[in-house]
Amino acid sequence: VPSGLPGGAIDQPSESPLAQSMKANAQNLLNQKYPESGIELGSLHGFSSQVVAGLNYRLEVSYTDQSGASGKLMLTVYKDLEGRYTLSEDNYPG
């Protein structure tokens, strides 16, 4: 669990098990939100966490989808105090 005062984002290593776990969570949440898109997340280019009433995890990650589109997505996965994950922000153009 990252330490730090609430409010400040803390950069984390993109290769860490936590970052990779959050990428997997983000993939699942995107597939739930956009079930027809076929989004596949690729390389993780940035990862940070922010202590709020729970935790925000911010990911900058490459993607492709079944239409052939590709690019980078900025995603925020929120973990509430009960340990549930939700996709609170994404910039997927679909």
C-alpha positions in Angstrom: 0.0 0.0 0.0 1.5 3.3 -1.0 2.1 5.7 1.8 1.7 9.4 1.4 -0.7 12.2 2.2 -4.1 12.1 0.5 -4.3 14.0 -2.7 -0.8 13.7 -4.2 -0.2 11.2 -7.0 2.8 8.9 -6.6 4.5 7.6 -9.6 5.0 3.8 -9.5 7.1 1.4 -11.6 5.2 0.3 -14.6 6.8 -3.2 -14.4 5.7 -3.8 -10.8 3.3 -6.6 -10.0 0.8 -4.0 -8.8 0.9 -2.1 -12.1 0.5 -5.3 -14.1 -2.4 -6.3 -11.8 -4.1 -2.9 -12.3 -3.6 -3.2 -16.1 -5.5 -6.5 -15.9 -8.2 -4.9 -13.8 -8.5 -2.1 -16.3 -8.7 -4.5 -19.2 -11.6 -6.3 -17.5 -13.4 -3.1 -16.7 -13.0 -1.7 -20.3 -14.4 -5.0 -21.7 -17.4 -4.6 -19.4 -17.9 -1.0 -20.4 -17.3 -1.5 -24.1 -18.3 -5.1 -24.7 -18.3 -4.9 -28.5 -15.0 -3.1 -28.9 -12.5 -5.9 -28.6 -10.0 -3.6 -26.7 -6.6 -5.1 -26.0 -4.3 -3.3 -23.7 -0.6 -3.4 -24.6 2.5 -1.8 -23.0 2.1 0.2 -19.9 3.8 3.6 -20.3 3.0 5.2 -17.0 1.5 4.2 -13.7 0.7 6.2 -10.5 -1.5 5.9 -7.4 -3.3 8.5 -5.5 -4.7 8.2 -1.9 -8.3 9.4 -1.7 -11.2 7.8 0.2 -9.7 4.6 -1.3 -7.1 4.6 -4.0 -7.0 6.0 -7.6 -4.6 4.1 -10.0 -3.8 6.0 -13.1 -2.5 4.1 -16.1 -1.2 5.3 -19.5 -1.4 2.3 -21.7 -1.3 1.4 -25.4 -4.3 -0.2 -26.9 -5.8 -1.7 -30.1 -9.4 -2.6 -30.8 -11.2 -4.8 -33.3 -11.9 -1.9 -35.7 -8.1 -1.5 -36.1 -7.9 1.7 -34.0 -4.9 2.0 -31.8 -3.2 4.6 -29.6 -2.8 5.4 -25.9 -5.4 5.5 -23.3 -5.4 7.3 -20.0 -7.4 5.3 -17.5 -8.2 5.7 -13.8 -9.2 2.6 -11.8 -10.7 3.4 -8.4 -10.4 1.0 -5.5 -12.9 1.7 -2.8 -12.4 1.0 0.9 -14.1 -2.4 0.6 -11.6 -3.4 -2.2 -14.0 -3.1 -5.1 -12.6 -1.8 -8.4 -14.4 0.6 -10.8 -13.2 2.3 -14.0 -13.8 5.9 -13.0 -12.2 7.6 -16.0 -11.2 6.6 -19.5 -10.6 8.4 -22.8 -11.5 5.5 -25.2 -12.9 7.2 -28.2 -15.4 4.3 -29.0 
